[in-house]
Amino acid sequence: MSYQALYRKYRPSTLKDVIGQDIVIQILKNAISHNKIGHAYLFSGPRGIGKTSIAKLLAKTVNCLHLEDGDACGKCENCLSIINGFSPDIIEIDAASNNGVDEIREIKNKINLVPNQLKYKVYIIDEVHMLSIGAFNALLKTLEEPPEHVIFILATTDLHKVPSTIISRCQCFEFHRISNSDIVKRLNYICDNESIQIEDSVLEQIAELSEGGLRDAIGMLDKLNAYSNSNITLEDFEKVNGIVSHQQLELFLKYVSENQVDQVIQFLDMIYDHGKDFIIFIQNLISLCKDQCISYYIENNHSFDIDFLLSFSDLLNDLSKYVSISSNIKTIFEIKVLSFMNQIFKVDDKINSHDDEENKTNVCYQEEKTKNKDSKNLTSEDKIISREIISENFEQKMEDFEDRNQKIINNCFARADKKNKLLFEANWNQLNDYALDNVYGAAACFLADGTIRVVGEEEVLISYDYESVVNRGIQLLDKICDLLKKIYGKKYEVALVTNEDWIKEREQFISHKNQNIKYQYIPLEEKHDSNQKEEKVEKKQDSNSNQTITSKAIELFGEDLIITN
């Protein structure tokens, strides 16, 4: 006898053997026991969680001659014919390859024929969402009022693609992902029966990677069993599935958090050369960031800065959308990560540069104090004064930004127009064209992470999740404005806020609107003609010249003899 795949060999034979769908099983068993069997069922949920298996078990159970506690006996004539696949009254249809009107019409032509052997003729239509519109329409009447001896069981992974007219004619059951603990129990059971030696940590990793799909989990176990004839280790699991180890993930996160660009590039080259799966790598990094965030708050583990973890996990989440459709995942991943590092550490560099300049001021201040006091150490009062001198320039810059930012927000509300926003959003995808650009790459990636809130005639308000991200955007404002001008053909003034601040601004706008208070446009800066500027400069020069001549004359001849106009 040829080898049978484990997921087929260990497919449940009765309803009580089904794993992880307890509520669905209980409802079906009760319906069968009390003879309240529906004419049409619709099973929906992710792949590999038991939809088709339960459909076949339901078909066997409703036709069983000797039910045992609402479950099939597996021994009667009807059960044996279904198990061996000999019964012509169980019709399985794959809608992916039989999705036309003709196939459904053939069902309608044969549906009135009584079953050859069983009590019910059962039609199991798998992946029903693949049927064409015409096929769905042809199925409607039959599905609504089928003969008493017919039961329809429809299964789909995409419920939203099934017409509501079909859904309303069925008893719908939503299947849920199977928990990791249930998957591990089932895998342990299979390993015991098959004499497979495997580490417990490997079973946990299989359950995690399968994302709630038992069929996928058993398939991974089957593949690992074929790879290793001895004890299956975690290293075997990582090799077979192209997974980066937990220690390596933490090391990579450390490189990014410490801005070690060379190490980041070498690490990515290494995992690429070893054939690691970048999509799984990104998913595992997101899980690691989540675990580190939980550890930060619950265990007070500050191995990584919380703002860094939250910002980096946001980047990875957005990045997972790009890499799934990209032909060069490694390049996209490298550019995005390096761009992130460039943005997040540019703020630190800016602060450090302020510190360097302010340290010079501090040195001059100390020298002055030394001349006056002959003291080497500064008092606490001196340190306060020194700190004020150090932070003055940086605070002034932030005040200027906040003042300008608030004016732009005001102007956004003053000249907001839904048409402007729709036109602005229509070209937003062009940011992807600049994601790898040497000049505008960082600005494009930053903008792509934001949410467009309000668009005026020449101003736009964009919000972000965290204040640290907004602070990075302040450093990129010039590039952001230049990039928007390249995309939209005109200059936009950009206001950046957190999502929390956006909620406050929106509530204030609604409050003003209810009070009939209108926002008035505020010019950001006064515009002067070049002639006016030149004229002002000439007048200032003449004024200075006249003052110099007058003061010289007073000095030579005395104030009493000089008459000024």
Beta strands, then each sheet from edge to edge (+ up, - down):
strand 1: 40-44
strand 2: 90-94
strand 3: 121-126
strand 4: 150-156
strand 5: 171-174
strand 6: 451-455
strand 7: 459-464
strand 8: 493-498
sheet 1: 2+ 3+ 4+ 1+ 5+
sheet 2: 6+ 7- 8-
end
